[in-house]
Each structure stands twice: as structure tokens, then as C-alpha cells.
Amino acid sequence: MPDLASPVLLISILVLGLASAVIQITMNWAQNHISATRATVIYAGEPVWAGIIGRVFADERHSALALFGAVLIIVSVVVSELRLRVRRRPPAALP
């Protein structure tokens, strides 16, 4: 367990807390200016950016199965927000 009075730990906590607050405020502000569908698609991209940042800065590696699962989750969110038009056939006339 790291020393809780470590300057590196305290600075990390402050920077991450500030970054999280700025991101959350920005996302809440943006939600007021775009449609709910677009906001959902933007939020669906959040794990992608987290994965990229984790790979670049923390050298995190994920298995192919984990990446496939992540892709399935993101695709399912995007597909659920698509508005597909369904063509309805007129009801058949009764004899």
C-alpha cells in the first residue's frame, strides 16, 4: 500500500479529481445542446477513449476476447439508438 502522505499520490488524486469534474461538467453542458440520441452515441465512445488512454499511458493490454466483448457492447448501444423504419403492409381484406 502506498504512503498516503506521498506527494505523488496527493497530486495524482487532485489532478484526477479535477479532470473528472471538468469532464462531467462538460458532458452535462453538452447534453443540453444536442439530442438524446447523439448524447448516447457520444457516451458509447467513452470506453473507446478510456481503452486508448489506458494503452498509451498505462501500457494496459487486453485479450482478443475482451476487445471483442467491448466492440459488441459499443455496437449494441449504437444499434439500440438507431431509428430504423419498418415498412408495414396494409392489412389483408377480409373475404
N, CA, C and O atoms as CSV, one atom per row, in Angstrom:
chain,resi,resn,atom,element,x,y,z
A,1,MET,N,N,0.856,-1.173,0.000
A,1,MET,CA,C,0.000,0.000,0.000
A,1,MET,C,C,0.905,1.240,0.000
A,1,MET,O,O,1.863,1.318,0.769
A,2,PRO,N,N,0.589,2.205,-0.870
A,2,PRO,CA,C,1.440,3.409,-0.924
A,2,PRO,C,C,1.247,4.288,0.311
A,2,PRO,O,O,0.215,4.245,0.982
A,3,ASP,N,N,2.260,5.069,0.578
A,3,ASP,CA,C,2.192,6.023,1.677
A,3,ASP,C,C,1.144,7.083,1.335
A,3,ASP,O,O,1.243,7.736,0.296
A,4,LEU,N,N,0.156,7.257,2.188
A,4,LEU,CA,C,-0.940,8.178,1.895
A,4,LEU,C,C,-0.510,9.638,1.919
A,4,LEU,O,O,-1.225,10.499,1.406
A,5,ALA,N,N,0.646,9.929,2.506
A,5,ALA,CA,C,1.141,11.308,2.528
A,5,ALA,C,C,2.124,11.572,1.392
A,5,ALA,O,O,2.776,12.615,1.366
A,6,SER,N,N,2.232,10.640,0.461
A,6,SER,CA,C,3.155,10.798,-0.650
A,6,SER,C,C,2.711,11.949,-1.547
A,6,SER,O,O,1.540,12.023,-1.919
A,7,PRO,N,N,3.631,12.851,-1.900
A,7,PRO,CA,C,3.251,13.976,-2.767
A,7,PRO,C,C,2.750,13.517,-4.140
A,7,PRO,O,O,1.844,14.129,-4.706
A,8,VAL,N,N,3.333,12.452,-4.668
A,8,VAL,CA,C,2.902,11.953,-5.973
A,8,VAL,C,C,1.454,11.475,-5.897
A,8,VAL,O,O,0.653,11.761,-6.787
A,9,LEU,N,N,1.123,10.749,-4.835
A,9,LEU,CA,C,-0.243,10.247,-4.666
A,9,LEU,C,C,-1.228,11.404,-4.495
A,9,LEU,O,O,-2.300,11.396,-5.100
A,10,LEU,N,N,-0.880,12.380,-3.688
A,10,LEU,CA,C,-1.779,13.512,-3.465
A,10,LEU,C,C,-1.995,14.323,-4.741
A,10,LEU,O,O,-3.119,14.731,-5.036
A,11,ILE,N,N,-0.934,14.555,-5.490
A,11,ILE,CA,C,-1.060,15.292,-6.758
A,11,ILE,C,C,-1.909,14.497,-7.756
A,11,ILE,O,O,-2.743,15.063,-8.462
A,12,SER,N,N,-1.688,13.189,-7.804
A,12,SER,CA,C,-2.483,12.343,-8.702
A,12,SER,C,C,-3.969,12.406,-8.351
A,12,SER,O,O,-4.816,12.518,-9.237
A,13,ILE,N,N,-4.277,12.336,-7.075
A,13,ILE,CA,C,-5.671,12.410,-6.631
A,13,ILE,C,C,-6.284,13.744,-7.027
A,13,ILE,O,O,-7.409,13.781,-7.526
A,14,LEU,N,N,-5.567,14.832,-6.812
A,14,LEU,CA,C,-6.086,16.161,-7.141
A,14,LEU,C,C,-6.292,16.326,-8.649
A,14,LEU,O,O,-7.330,16.830,-9.081
A,15,VAL,N,N,-5.315,15.906,-9.446
A,15,VAL,CA,C,-5.411,16.065,-10.895
A,15,VAL,C,C,-6.544,15.206,-11.452
A,15,VAL,O,O,-7.330,15.676,-12.274
A,16,LEU,N,N,-6.633,13.951,-11.010
A,16,LEU,CA,C,-7.700,13.078,-11.494
A,16,LEU,C,C,-9.078,13.568,-11.057
A,16,LEU,O,O,-10.040,13.489,-11.821
A,17,GLY,N,N,-9.170,14.067,-9.841
A,17,GLY,CA,C,-10.443,14.616,-9.363
A,17,GLY,C,C,-10.856,15.846,-10.156
A,17,GLY,O,O,-12.023,15.990,-10.519
A,18,LEU,N,N,-9.920,16.721,-10.422
A,18,LEU,CA,C,-10.208,17.924,-11.211
A,18,LEU,C,C,-10.585,17.559,-12.642
A,18,LEU,O,O,-11.534,18.116,-13.194
A,19,ALA,N,N,-9.849,16.627,-13.246
A,19,ALA,CA,C,-10.159,16.205,-14.614
A,19,ALA,C,C,-11.541,15.566,-14.682
A,19,ALA,O,O,-12.296,15.824,-15.619
A,20,SER,N,N,-11.879,14.738,-13.703
A,20,SER,CA,C,-13.205,14.109,-13.684
A,20,SER,C,C,-14.312,15.150,-13.556
A,20,SER,O,O,-15.347,15.047,-14.214
A,21,ALA,N,N,-14.093,16.146,-12.714
A,21,ALA,CA,C,-15.097,17.200,-12.537
A,21,ALA,C,C,-15.285,17.999,-13.823
A,21,ALA,O,O,-16.415,18.287,-14.217
A,22,VAL,N,N,-14.188,18.355,-14.474
A,22,VAL,CA,C,-14.275,19.130,-15.725
A,22,VAL,C,C,-14.985,18.312,-16.805
A,22,VAL,O,O,-15.835,18.835,-17.526
A,23,ILE,N,N,-14.639,17.039,-16.913
A,23,ILE,CA,C,-15.274,16.179,-17.917
A,23,ILE,C,C,-16.763,16.052,-17.653
A,23,ILE,O,O,-17.562,16.158,-18.584
A,24,GLN,N,N,-17.152,15.829,-16.410
A,24,GLN,CA,C,-18.570,15.667,-16.083
A,24,GLN,C,C,-19.348,16.954,-16.336
A,24,GLN,O,O,-20.459,16.902,-16.863
A,25,ILE,N,N,-18.796,18.091,-15.979
A,25,ILE,CA,C,-19.470,19.369,-16.217
A,25,ILE,C,C,-19.624,19.616,-17.714
A,25,ILE,O,O,-20.675,20.068,-18.167
A,26,THR,N,N,-18.580,19.320,-18.480
A,26,THR,CA,C,-18.630,19.500,-19.930
A,26,THR,C,C,-19.683,18.585,-20.556
A,26,THR,O,O,-20.443,19.014,-21.424
A,27,MET,N,N,-19.727,17.341,-20.119
A,27,MET,CA,C,-20.701,16.404,-20.669
A,27,MET,C,C,-22.132,16.823,-20.319
A,27,MET,O,O,-23.026,16.727,-21.160
A,28,ASN,N,N,-22.350,17.279,-19.106
A,28,ASN,CA,C,-23.691,17.728,-18.715
A,28,ASN,C,C,-24.102,18.971,-19.498
A,28,ASN,O,O,-25.260,19.098,-19.898
A,29,TRP,N,N,-23.172,19.878,-19.717
A,29,TRP,CA,C,-23.474,21.071,-20.507
A,29,TRP,C,C,-23.825,20.683,-21.939
A,29,TRP,O,O,-24.795,21.186,-22.506
A,30,ALA,N,N,-23.035,19.789,-22.516
A,30,ALA,CA,C,-23.257,19.393,-23.907
A,30,ALA,C,C,-24.585,18.667,-24.084
A,30,ALA,O,O,-25.209,18.771,-25.141
A,31,GLN,N,N,-25.023,17.939,-23.073
A,31,GLN,CA,C,-26.294,17.223,-23.168
A,31,GLN,C,C,-27.469,18.174,-23.362
A,31,GLN,O,O,-28.482,17.791,-23.949
A,32,ASN,N,N,-27.353,19.374,-22.891
A,32,ASN,CA,C,-28.433,20.346,-23.063
A,32,ASN,C,C,-28.509,20.887,-24.479
A,32,ASN,O,O,-29.518,21.480,-24.858
A,33,HIS,N,N,-27.457,20.693,-25.267
A,33,HIS,CA,C,-27.386,21.287,-26.594
A,33,HIS,C,C,-27.461,20.293,-27.741
A,33,HIS,O,O,-27.458,20.701,-28.902
A,34,ILE,N,N,-27.528,19.007,-27.451
A,34,ILE,CA,C,-27.651,18.008,-28.512
A,34,ILE,C,C,-28.781,17.048,-28.174
A,34,ILE,O,O,-29.266,17.013,-27.043
A,35,SER,N,N,-29.191,16.275,-29.160
A,35,SER,CA,C,-30.296,15.344,-28.943
A,35,SER,C,C,-29.849,14.188,-28.044
A,35,SER,O,O,-28.657,13.925,-27.885
A,36,ALA,N,N,-30.831,13.514,-27.468
A,36,ALA,CA,C,-30.529,12.385,-26.594
A,36,ALA,C,C,-29.845,11.259,-27.359
A,36,ALA,O,O,-28.988,10.565,-26.811
A,37,THR,N,N,-30.218,11.077,-28.618
A,37,THR,CA,C,-29.600,10.023,-29.424
A,37,THR,C,C,-28.120,10.301,-29.632
A,37,THR,O,O,-27.288,9.407,-29.478
A,38,ARG,N,N,-27.794,11.526,-29.977
A,38,ARG,CA,C,-26.377,11.865,-30.173
A,38,ARG,C,C,-25.593,11.759,-28.869
A,38,ARG,O,O,-24.452,11.298,-28.861
A,39,ALA,N,N,-26.202,12.181,-27.780
A,39,ALA,CA,C,-25.518,12.078,-26.483
A,39,ALA,C,C,-25.221,10.626,-26.146
A,39,ALA,O,O,-24.149,10.315,-25.628
A,40,THR,N,N,-26.161,9.735,-26.437
A,40,THR,CA,C,-25.951,8.322,-26.154
A,40,THR,C,C,-24.817,7.760,-26.990
A,40,THR,O,O,-23.997,6.988,-26.493
A,41,VAL,N,N,-24.767,8.143,-28.256
A,41,VAL,CA,C,-23.694,7.659,-29.120
A,41,VAL,C,C,-22.340,8.206,-28.652
A,41,VAL,O,O,-21.337,7.494,-28.689
A,42,ILE,N,N,-22.313,9.453,-28.217
A,42,ILE,CA,C,-21.071,10.032,-27.692
A,42,ILE,C,C,-20.648,9.308,-26.422
A,42,ILE,O,O,-19.472,8.985,-26.253
A,43,TYR,N,N,-21.598,9.053,-25.528
A,43,TYR,CA,C,-21.271,8.321,-24.300
A,43,TYR,C,C,-20.799,6.909,-24.610
A,43,TYR,O,O,-19.980,6.358,-23.874
A,44,ALA,N,N,-21.301,6.315,-25.688
A,44,ALA,CA,C,-20.870,4.964,-26.071
A,44,ALA,C,C,-19.402,4.957,-26.463
A,44,ALA,O,O,-18.746,3.920,-26.366
A,45,GLY,N,N,-18.880,6.083,-26.900
A,45,GLY,CA,C,-17.476,6.165,-27.273
A,45,GLY,C,C,-16.533,6.326,-26.102
A,45,GLY,O,O,-15.317,6.241,-26.270
A,46,GLU,N,N,-17.071,6.556,-24.922
A,46,GLU,CA,C,-16.224,6.776,-23.745
A,46,GLU,C,C,-15.313,5.584,-23.444
A,46,GLU,O,O,-14.135,5.802,-23.159
A,47,PRO,N,N,-15.791,4.337,-23.491
A,47,PRO,CA,C,-14.874,3.223,-23.243
A,47,PRO,C,C,-13.763,3.115,-24.284
A,47,PRO,O,O,-12.671,2.629,-23.988
A,48,VAL,N,N,-14.044,3.565,-25.491
A,48,VAL,CA,C,-13.013,3.534,-26.532
A,48,VAL,C,C,-11.863,4.459,-26.137
A,48,VAL,O,O,-10.696,4.073,-26.201
A,49,TRP,N,N,-12.202,5.673,-25.732
A,49,TRP,CA,C,-11.160,6.619,-25.323
A,49,TRP,C,C,-10.446,6.137,-24.067
A,49,TRP,O,O,-9.235,6.313,-23.937
A,50,ALA,N,N,-11.182,5.533,-23.148
A,50,ALA,CA,C,-10.541,5.003,-21.935
A,50,ALA,C,C,-9.552,3.898,-22.291
A,50,ALA,O,O,-8.469,3.816,-21.712
A,51,GLY,N,N,-9.929,3.045,-23.249
A,51,GLY,CA,C,-9.021,1.986,-23.684
A,51,GLY,C,C,-7.779,2.529,-24.356
A,51,GLY,O,O,-6.672,2.039,-24.130
A,52,ILE,N,N,-7.966,3.544,-25.183
A,52,ILE,CA,C,-6.820,4.149,-25.873
A,52,ILE,C,C,-5.886,4.823,-24.866
A,52,ILE,O,O,-4.668,4.659,-24.937
A,53,ILE,N,N,-6.454,5.568,-23.946
A,53,ILE,CA,C,-5.628,6.254,-22.944
A,53,ILE,C,C,-4.930,5.246,-22.040
A,53,ILE,O,O,-3.764,5.425,-21.690
A,54,GLY,N,N,-5.643,4.187,-21.661
A,54,GLY,CA,C,-5.029,3.149,-20.844
A,54,GLY,C,C,-3.883,2.461,-21.552
A,54,GLY,O,O,-2.870,2.131,-20.936
A,55,ARG,N,N,-4.041,2.246,-22.838
A,55,ARG,CA,C,-2.977,1.593,-23.623
A,55,ARG,C,C,-1.764,2.506,-23.761
A,55,ARG,O,O,-0.626,2.058,-23.624
A,56,VAL,N,N,-2.011,3.791,-24.033
A,56,VAL,CA,C,-0.913,4.729,-24.275
A,56,VAL,C,C,-0.171,5.075,-22.978
A,56,VAL,O,O,1.059,5.046,-22.939
A,57,PHE,N,N,-0.915,5.399,-21.928
A,57,PHE,CA,C,-0.276,5.906,-20.717
A,57,PHE,C,C,0.054,4.826,-19.691
A,57,PHE,O,O,1.040,4.953,-18.965
A,58,ALA,N,N,-0.749,3.771,-19.618
A,58,ALA,CA,C,-0.518,2.749,-18.590
A,58,ALA,C,C,-0.060,1.423,-19.182
A,58,ALA,O,O,0.156,0.462,-18.444
A,59,ASP,N,N,0.089,1.356,-20.500
A,59,ASP,CA,C,0.515,0.145,-21.189
A,59,ASP,C,C,-0.377,-1.046,-20.845
A,59,ASP,O,O,0.108,-2.166,-20.685
A,60,GLU,N,N,-1.686,-0.797,-20.733
A,60,GLU,CA,C,-2.640,-1.871,-20.470
A,60,GLU,C,C,-2.838,-2.693,-21.733
A,60,GLU,O,O,-2.852,-2.158,-22.842
A,61,ARG,N,N,-2.989,-3.983,-21.554
A,61,ARG,CA,C,-3.216,-4.875,-22.684
A,61,ARG,C,C,-4.451,-5.716,-22.393
A,61,ARG,O,O,-4.661,-6.168,-21.267
A,62,HIS,N,N,-5.261,-5.916,-23.423
A,62,HIS,CA,C,-6.485,-6.707,-23.272
A,62,HIS,C,C,-6.445,-7.871,-24.245
A,62,HIS,O,O,-5.849,-7.790,-25.319
A,63,SER,N,N,-7.091,-8.950,-23.847
A,63,SER,CA,C,-7.135,-10.125,-24.720
A,63,SER,C,C,-8.083,-9.855,-25.891
A,63,SER,O,O,-8.876,-8.914,-25.865
A,64,ALA,N,N,-7.983,-10.693,-26.904
A,64,ALA,CA,C,-8.857,-10.555,-28.070
A,64,ALA,C,C,-10.310,-10.736,-27.667
A,64,ALA,O,O,-11.189,-10.065,-28.208
A,65,LEU,N,N,-10.573,-11.629,-26.730
A,65,LEU,CA,C,-11.952,-11.853,-26.278
A,65,LEU,C,C,-12.503,-10.616,-25.565
A,65,LEU,O,O,-13.669,-10.266,-25.749
A,66,ALA,N,N,-11.679,-9.955,-24.756
A,66,ALA,CA,C,-12.109,-8.732,-24.069
A,66,ALA,C,C,-12.394,-7.620,-25.081
A,66,ALA,O,O,-13.378,-6.893,-24.944
A,67,LEU,N,N,-11.542,-7.489,-26.088
A,67,LEU,CA,C,-11.763,-6.472,-27.120
A,67,LEU,C,C,-13.023,-6.773,-27.921
A,67,LEU,O,O,-13.776,-5.862,-28.263
A,68,PHE,N,N,-13.254,-8.052,-28.222
A,68,PHE,CA,C,-14.467,-8.441,-28.946
A,68,PHE,C,C,-15.711,-8.110,-28.115
A,68,PHE,O,O,-16.699,-7.611,-28.654
A,69,GLY,N,N,-15.669,-8.380,-26.834
A,69,GLY,CA,C,-16.785,-8.045,-25.951
A,69,GLY,C,C,-17.034,-6.551,-25.891
A,69,GLY,O,O,-18.184,-6.111,-25.875
A,70,ALA,N,N,-15.969,-5.771,-25.857
A,70,ALA,CA,C,-16.106,-4.317,-25.835
A,70,ALA,C,C,-16.758,-3.812,-27.118
A,70,ALA,O,O,-17.619,-2.932,-27.085
A,71,VAL,N,N,-16.338,-4.378,-28.246
A,71,VAL,CA,C,-16.932,-3.990,-29.531
A,71,VAL,C,C,-18.420,-4.340,-29.555
A,71,VAL,O,O,-19.234,-3.546,-30.026
A,72,LEU,N,N,-18.781,-5.524,-29.052
A,72,LEU,CA,C,-20.192,-5.915,-29.019
A,72,LEU,C,C,-21.033,-4.950,-28.170
A,72,LEU,O,O,-22.149,-4.598,-28.551
A,73,ILE,N,N,-20.503,-4.533,-27.041
A,73,ILE,CA,C,-21.234,-3.605,-26.169
A,73,ILE,C,C,-21.437,-2.268,-26.866
A,73,ILE,O,O,-22.542,-1.727,-26.854
A,74,ILE,N,N,-20.396,-1.734,-27.467
A,74,ILE,CA,C,-20.499,-0.432,-28.125
A,74,ILE,C,C,-21.444,-0.507,-29.318
A,74,ILE,O,O,-22.267,0.387,-29.511
A,75,VAL,N,N,-21.334,-1.561,-30.119
A,75,VAL,CA,C,-22.223,-1.719,-31.274
A,75,VAL,C,C,-23.677,-1.859,-30.813
A,75,VAL,O,O,-24.579,-1.302,-31.437
A,76,SER,N,N,-23.905,-2.591,-29.739
A,76,SER,CA,C,-25.291,-2.755,-29.263
A,76,SER,C,C,-25.886,-1.435,-28.795
A,76,SER,O,O,-27.075,-1.189,-28.999
A,77,VAL,N,N,-25.079,-0.580,-28.170
A,77,VAL,CA,C,-25.582,0.733,-27.751
A,77,VAL,C,C,-25.935,1.582,-28.970
A,77,VAL,O,O,-26.985,2.223,-29.004
A,78,VAL,N,N,-25.060,1.583,-29.963
A,78,VAL,CA,C,-25.311,2.383,-31.169
A,78,VAL,C,C,-26.533,1.853,-31.915
A,78,VAL,O,O,-27.377,2.638,-32.348
A,79,VAL,N,N,-26.639,0.529,-32.073
A,79,VAL,CA,C,-27.781,-0.052,-32.786
A,79,VAL,C,C,-29.081,0.236,-32.046
A,79,VAL,O,O,-30.107,0.482,-32.680
A,80,SER,N,N,-29.055,0.208,-30.723
A,80,SER,CA,C,-30.283,0.464,-29.968
A,80,SER,C,C,-30.767,1.901,-30.141
A,80,SER,O,O,-31.942,2.188,-29.916
A,81,GLU,N,N,-29.879,2.801,-30.535
A,81,GLU,CA,C,-30.267,4.192,-30.719
A,81,GLU,C,C,-30.650,4.523,-32.156
A,81,GLU,O,O,-31.162,5.610,-32.422
A,82,LEU,N,N,-30.409,3.603,-33.083
A,82,LEU,CA,C,-30.794,3.851,-34.466
A,82,LEU,C,C,-32.308,3.802,-34.599
A,82,LEU,O,O,-32.981,3.007,-33.943
A,83,ARG,N,N,-32.812,4.638,-35.432
A,83,ARG,CA,C,-34.248,4.640,-35.678
A,83,ARG,C,C,-34.491,4.001,-37.038
A,83,ARG,O,O,-34.447,4.663,-38.075
A,84,LEU,N,N,-34.744,2.724,-37.007
A,84,LEU,CA,C,-34.982,2.002,-38.242
A,84,LEU,C,C,-36.447,2.127,-38.620
A,84,LEU,O,O,-37.337,2.011,-37.777
A,85,ARG,N,N,-36.676,2.361,-39.882
A,85,ARG,CA,C,-38.045,2.479,-40.358
A,85,ARG,C,C,-38.550,1.104,-40.756
A,85,ARG,O,O,-37.918,0.397,-41.540
A,86,VAL,N,N,-39.663,0.747,-40.222
A,86,VAL,CA,C,-40.262,-0.536,-40.529
A,86,VAL,C,C,-41.420,-0.292,-41.481
A,86,VAL,O,O,-42.315,0.506,-41.203
A,87,ARG,N,N,-41.389,-0.995,-42.614
A,87,ARG,CA,C,-42.476,-0.875,-43.565
A,87,ARG,C,C,-43.602,-1.807,-43.152
A,87,ARG,O,O,-43.403,-3.007,-42.959
A,88,ARG,N,N,-44.754,-1.246,-43.025
A,88,ARG,CA,C,-45.904,-2.052,-42.625
A,88,ARG,C,C,-46.770,-2.326,-43.834
A,88,ARG,O,O,-47.049,-1.435,-44.635
A,89,ARG,N,N,-47.185,-3.559,-43.951
A,89,ARG,CA,C,-48.085,-3.911,-45.040
A,89,ARG,C,C,-49.504,-3.587,-44.625
A,89,ARG,O,O,-49.872,-3.737,-43.460
A,90,PRO,N,N,-50.298,-3.141,-45.584
A,90,PRO,CA,C,-51.699,-2.879,-45.227
A,90,PRO,C,C,-52.380,-4.202,-44.860
A,90,PRO,O,O,-52.039,-5.249,-45.411
A,91,PRO,N,N,-53.321,-4.156,-43.951
A,91,PRO,CA,C,-53.992,-5.383,-43.535
A,91,PRO,C,C,-54.755,-5.999,-44.722
A,91,PRO,O,O,-55.308,-5.292,-45.564
A,92,ALA,N,N,-54.762,-7.299,-44.754
A,92,ALA,CA,C,-55.451,-8.011,-45.833
A,92,ALA,C,C,-56.962,-7.812,-45.661
A,92,ALA,O,O,-57.488,-7.772,-44.549
A,93,ALA,N,N,-57.624,-7.690,-46.796
A,93,ALA,CA,C,-59.084,-7.508,-46.771
A,93,ALA,C,C,-59.735,-8.825,-46.356
A,93,ALA,O,O,-59.309,-9.903,-46.771
A,94,LEU,N,N,-60.765,-8.717,-45.539
A,94,LEU,CA,C,-61.493,-9.907,-45.112
A,94,LEU,C,C,-62.433,-10.355,-46.201
A,94,LEU,O,O,-63.074,-9.515,-46.832
A,95,PRO,N,N,-62.543,-11.675,-46.454
A,95,PRO,CA,C,-63.453,-12.167,-47.516
A,95,PRO,C,C,-64.897,-12.080,-47.132
A,95,PRO,O,O,-65.768,-12.454,-47.918
